[in-house]
Amino acid sequence: MIIKEHQTILVSIDFSDQSLNALKQSYSIAKHTKSKILLLYVSSNPEKKHEDDLLNLAETTRKESTLEVETVVEKGDLYEVIIKKVEPLNISLVIMGIGDHVKFKSRFGGSTIHKFINLLTCPIITIRENMTMDGIKNILIPFDLSPESREKVPFAVQIARFYGADIRIISIFPPNDDSYENKILPYLQQVKKFIKQEGVNCTNKTIPSTMAAESILEYAYANECGIIMQMNQKEVSISEKFSGTVGQKIIEISKIPIMTIHPMKRESTNRVV
């Protein structure tokens, strides 16, 4: 799976600094995938002023990016509207600016942004006001032994080619669990070999830690990673909550953009990060 060409990239706009930054960061991916940009404004009570402001922003975006830009103003809940728009509008990617506090509520029964991401069927990039996707040097993909974890690779290779970036694979495992490390290392070598065959430089690293999210981010910062790619956690069981917590925490505290990818449907969902 990859981000399809000639589709639509949806950018959620509320005119905050983080949403306007998300829009600017969408330009390069839209150009690489020959996609148009859809600016979506959602409010419980949209007004004519909102429509006019969105149209003005679209015109500015066309001039800055030379891309095709469309606008939609909807009444309702932001998360629900985006989910409903994905298939009818051929949305290949959602880019959403988020604030420092991402646990804002929705009509999903007081849920957080994480439940929205889990229900979304296309990839989403979450990005804050001060983040940039210009000049990405390294892409970080956390890995475990689940089949879903492998699904990040085509997306990572695609983004790496866009930016001329390298891919760094990392696997976090419990300290003193030598059996897990012995199992994961051949798997990582196999994935690294495939990525290199695709013409992209790649390294792999295993790190023993009881604080997976923090260790992943520490490695990302130390190695100048410009984006982290992870799987979402749809319908995980109680025994699999650990990895879901890791993915959620990464989104909440990361200082770099996060791309979360929807896994292929399988009979059972294993631990994925």
C-alpha positions in Angstrom: 0.0 0.0 0.0 1.1 3.6 -0.8 -0.4 7.0 -1.0 -2.3 6.8 -4.3 -1.7 9.4 -7.0 -4.4 11.6 -8.5 -6.5 11.5 -5.4 -7.4 14.1 -2.7 -5.4 15.1 0.4 -7.8 16.5 3.0 -6.5 19.2 5.3 -8.7 20.1 8.3 -8.8 23.9 8.7 -10.0 25.8 11.8 -7.7 28.8 11.0 -5.5 28.1 14.0 -1.7 28.3 13.5 -1.4 24.5 13.7 -4.0 24.0 10.9 -2.4 26.6 8.7 0.9 25.0 9.2 -0.6 21.6 8.3 -1.8 23.1 5.1 1.6 24.4 4.1 3.2 21.0 4.9 0.7 19.3 2.6 2.1 21.0 -0.5 5.1 18.7 -1.2 3.2 15.4 -0.8 0.4 16.7 -2.9 2.8 17.6 -5.7 4.7 14.3 -5.5 1.4 12.4 -5.6 -0.2 14.7 -8.2 -3.1 15.2 -5.8 -5.5 18.0 -5.2 -6.0 19.6 -1.7 -9.3 19.7 0.0 -9.7 22.3 2.7 -12.4 21.2 5.2 -13.9 23.5 7.8 -16.4 21.9 10.2 -18.4 23.7 12.9 -21.5 23.1 14.9 -22.7 26.5 13.5 -20.9 27.5 10.3 -21.4 31.0 9.1 -21.0 32.8 5.8 -17.8 34.4 7.1 -16.3 31.0 7.5 -17.1 30.1 3.9 -15.6 33.4 2.7 -12.5 33.0 4.8 -12.0 29.4 3.5 -12.4 30.6 -0.1 -9.8 33.3 0.5 -7.5 30.7 2.0 -8.0 28.4 -1.0 -7.1 31.2 -3.4 -3.9 32.0 -1.4 -3.0 28.3 -1.4 -3.5 28.0 -5.1 -1.1 30.9 -5.7 1.5 29.6 -3.2 1.4 26.0 -4.2 0.2 26.0 -7.9 -2.0 23.0 -6.8 -5.7 22.4 -7.4 -7.5 23.4 -4.2 -11.2 22.8 -3.3 -13.2 23.8 -0.2 -15.9 22.2 1.8 -17.8 23.7 4.8 -19.8 21.3 6.9 -22.0 21.4 10.0 -21.4 18.7 12.6 -18.6 16.9 14.4 -15.1 17.2 12.8 -14.1 13.6 13.3 -17.4 12.2 12.0 -17.4 14.4 9.0 -13.9 13.4 8.0 -14.6 9.7 8.3 -17.7 10.1 6.2 -15.8 12.0 3.5 -12.9 9.6 3.0 -14.5 7.1 0.5 -16.9 9.4 -1.4 -14.2 12.0 -2.1 -11.3 9.6 -2.7 -9.3 10.9 0.2 -5.9 9.2 0.1 -4.4 11.1 3.1 -5.6 13.4 5.9 -3.2 16.0 7.3 -4.3 17.5 10.6 -2.8 20.2 12.8 -3.1 19.4 16.5 -2.5 21.6 19.5 -0.5 20.8 22.7 -3.6 19.0 24.1 -4.9 16.4 21.7 -7.4 14.8 24.0 -10.2 17.1 22.9 -13.7 15.6 22.9 -16.1 14.5 20.2 -19.5 13.0 19.9 -17.8 9.6 19.9 -18.9 9.4 23.5 -16.3 11.7 24.9 -13.5 10.1 23.1 -10.1 11.5 22.1 -8.4 12.0 18.8 -7.0 8.5 19.1 -10.4 6.9 18.6 -10.9 9.0 15.5 -7.6 7.9 14.1 -8.4 4.3 14.8 -11.7 4.6 12.8 -10.1 6.4 9.9 -9.5 4.1 6.9 -6.8 6.2 5.2 -3.4 7.4 6.5 -3.3 10.5 8.6 -0.4 12.8 9.4 -0.7 14.7 12.7 1.5 17.8 12.9 1.9 20.7 15.3 2.4 24.4 14.7 6.2 24.5 14.9 6.7 21.2 12.9 8.0 21.0 9.3 8.2 18.3 6.7 10.7 20.2 4.5 14.0 18.4 4.0 13.2 15.2 5.7 16.5 13.3 6.2 15.4 10.2 8.1 12.1 8.3 8.4 11.6 6.2 11.6 9.5 3.1 11.5 9.0 1.2 14.8 8.8 -2.5 14.3 7.5 -5.6 16.1 6.8 -9.2 15.0 3.2 -8.6 13.9 2.3 -8.9 10.2 0.7 -5.4 10.4 4.0 -3.9 11.2 5.4 -4.8 7.8 2.6 -2.7 6.1 4.4 0.5 7.0 7.3 -0.3 4.7 5.8 0.7 1.3 4.6 4.0 2.7 8.1 4.6 4.2 9.8 3.8 0.9 7.5 6.1 -1.0 8.1 9.0 1.4 11.8 8.3 1.4 11.9 8.6 -2.4 9.9 11.9 -2.3 12.4 13.5 0.0 15.6 11.6 -0.7 15.5 10.3 2.9 16.9 7.3 4.6 14.8 4.8 6.7 15.7 3.9 10.2 14.0 0.8 11.7 13.7 0.5 15.5 12.4 -2.3 17.7 11.7 -1.8 21.4 11.7 -4.9 23.6 11.5 -5.6 27.3 14.9 -5.7 29.1 16.3 -9.2 29.6 14.0 -10.7 27.0 16.7 -12.2 24.9 14.2 -14.5 23.1 12.3 -11.6 21.7 15.5 -9.9 20.5 16.6 -13.1 18.9 13.3 -13.4 17.0 13.1 -9.8 15.9 16.7 -9.4 14.6 16.3 -11.7 11.5 13.0 -10.1 10.8 14.6 -6.6 10.8 17.4 -7.8 8.6 14.9 -9.1 6.1 13.0 -5.8 6.1 16.2 -3.8 5.8 17.3 -5.9 2.8 14.0 -5.3 1.0 14.2 -1.6 1.6 17.8 -1.4 0.3 16.7 -3.4 -2.8 14.1 -0.6 -3.4 17.0 1.8 -3.6 16.6 3.4 -0.2 19.4 3.5 2.5 18.3 1.7 5.7 19.5 0.9 9.2 18.0 -1.1 12.0 18.3 -0.9 15.8 17.0 -2.9 18.8 16.6 -1.1 22.2 15.7 -2.8 25.5 13.3 -0.5 27.4 10.2 -0.4 29.6 9.3 3.0 28.2 8.6 2.3 24.5 7.2 5.6 23.4 9.9 7.7 25.1 12.6 5.4 23.7 11.2 5.7 20.2 11.1 9.5 20.4 14.5 9.8 22.0 16.0 7.7 19.1 14.1 9.8 16.6 15.4 13.1 18.0 19.0 11.8 18.3 19.0 10.7 14.7 17.3 13.7 13.1 14.2 11.8 12.0 11.7 14.0 10.2 8.6 11.8 10.5 7.6 8.6 12.4 5.3 6.0 10.7 3.2 3.8 12.9 0.1 1.6 12.6 -3.2 2.5 14.2 -4.8 0.2 16.8 -8.2 -0.8 15.5 -10.1 -3.3 17.7 -7.3 -4.3 19.9 -7.9 -6.7 22.8 -7.0 -6.1 26.4 -3.7 -8.0 26.0 -2.8 -5.7 23.1 -3.5 -2.4 24.9 0.3 -1.9 25.5 1.0 -1.1 21.9 -2.1 1.1 21.6 -0.9 3.1 24.5 2.5 3.5 22.9 1.0 4.8 19.6 -1.3 7.2 21.4 1.5 8.5 23.6 3.8 9.1 20.6 1.1 11.3 19.0 0.5 13.2 22.3 4.2 14.0 23.1 6.0 13.9 19.7 7.9 17.0 18.5 7.9 15.7 15.0 5.1 14.7 12.6 3.5 11.3 12.9 2.0 9.3 10.1 -0.5 6.7 11.3 -1.5 4.0 8.9 -4.7 1.9 8.8 -3.8 -1.9 8.8 -5.3 -4.4 6.3 -8.2 -6.2 7.7 -7.3 -9.6 9.3 -9.1 -12.2 11.3 -7.1 -11.2 14.4 -5.1 -8.0 15.3 -1.7 -8.5 16.8 0.5 -6.1 18.8 1.5 -3.4 16.4 3.4 -0.1 16.9 
